Amino acid sequence: MLNGRLTLYDVLGVTETATLDEIRAGFRKNAARFHPDVNKDPMAPEALRIVTNAYDVLSHAQYRRQYDAQLAAMRAPRPAPQQ
C-alpha cells in the first residue's frame, strides 16, 4: 500500500518480488473471485477490470519495470519546502 492506495501488487495479493508464476496465480485467484458469473456484487465487473489491469502491467517485463520505477519515485523522500 502506498499513501493509503493499493498498489498493483496489493491488488493481486503478491509481493513486489513475486515471480511471474506467483503473479499469474494471484491473477487467477482474484479473477475467479470477482468474475461476474461467480460474484453477483454490482462492483464485481469493475473489480475484475482492476485485477486484469494489474495482471497486464505486472506480467509484461517492460511495463513492470516502468511501474516499479514509478513506485520507487513515489516512495522517495521529498525535500522539505524552504521558507
C-alpha positions in Angstrom: 0.0 0.0 0.0 1.3 3.4 -0.9 -0.2 6.6 0.6 -3.3 4.7 1.6 -3.8 3.4 -2.0 -3.4 -0.2 -3.2 -0.5 -1.0 -5.4 -0.9 -3.4 -8.3 0.9 -5.9 -6.2 -1.7 -5.5 -3.5 -4.5 -5.9 -6.0 -3.1 -9.4 -6.9 -2.1 -10.2 -3.4 1.6 -10.8 -4.2 4.8 -9.2 -3.0 6.9 -6.8 -5.1 9.4 -9.6 -5.6 6.8 -12.0 -6.9 7.8 -14.3 -9.8 5.7 -14.4 -13.0 4.1 -17.7 -11.8 3.1 -16.0 -8.5 1.6 -13.1 -10.4 -0.3 -15.4 -12.6 -1.6 -17.4 -9.6 -2.7 -14.2 -7.9 -4.5 -13.1 -11.0 -6.3 -16.4 -11.4 -7.4 -16.4 -7.8 -8.7 -12.9 -7.9 -10.2 -13.2 -11.4 -12.2 -16.2 -10.2 -13.2 -14.3 -7.1 -14.5 -11.3 -9.0 -15.8 -12.9 -12.2 -19.4 -11.7 -12.7 -20.6 -15.3 -13.2 -19.5 -16.1 -9.7 -19.8 -12.8 -7.8 -23.1 -11.1 -8.2 -22.0 -7.9 -6.5 -22.6 -5.0 -8.8 -19.0 -3.8 -8.3 -17.6 -7.2 -9.4 -17.1 -6.3 -13.1 -15.1 -3.2 -12.0 -13.0 -5.2 -9.6 -12.3 -7.7 -12.3 -11.1 -4.9 -14.6 -8.8 -3.6 -11.9 -7.4 -7.2 -11.4 -7.0 -7.6 -15.1 -5.2 -4.3 -15.4 -2.8 -5.2 -12.6 -2.0 -8.5 -14.3 -1.5 -6.9 -17.7 1.1 -4.5 -16.2 2.9 -6.9 -13.9 3.1 -9.8 -16.3 4.8 -7.7 -19.0 8.5 -7.2 -18.2 8.9 -3.7 -19.6 5.6 -2.4 -18.1 6.6 -3.9 -14.7 10.0 -2.1 -14.8 8.3 1.2 -15.6 5.7 0.6 -12.8 8.4 -0.3 -10.3 10.3 2.9 -11.2 7.1 4.9 -10.6 6.6 3.3 -7.3 10.2 4.0 -6.3 9.9 7.6 -7.3 6.7 8.0 -5.3 8.4 6.4 -2.2 11.5 8.6 -2.4 11.6 11.2 0.3 11.0 14.7 -0.9 12.9 17.7 0.3 11.1 19.9 2.8 9.9 23.2 1.3 12.3 26.1 2.1 10.9 29.1 3.7 
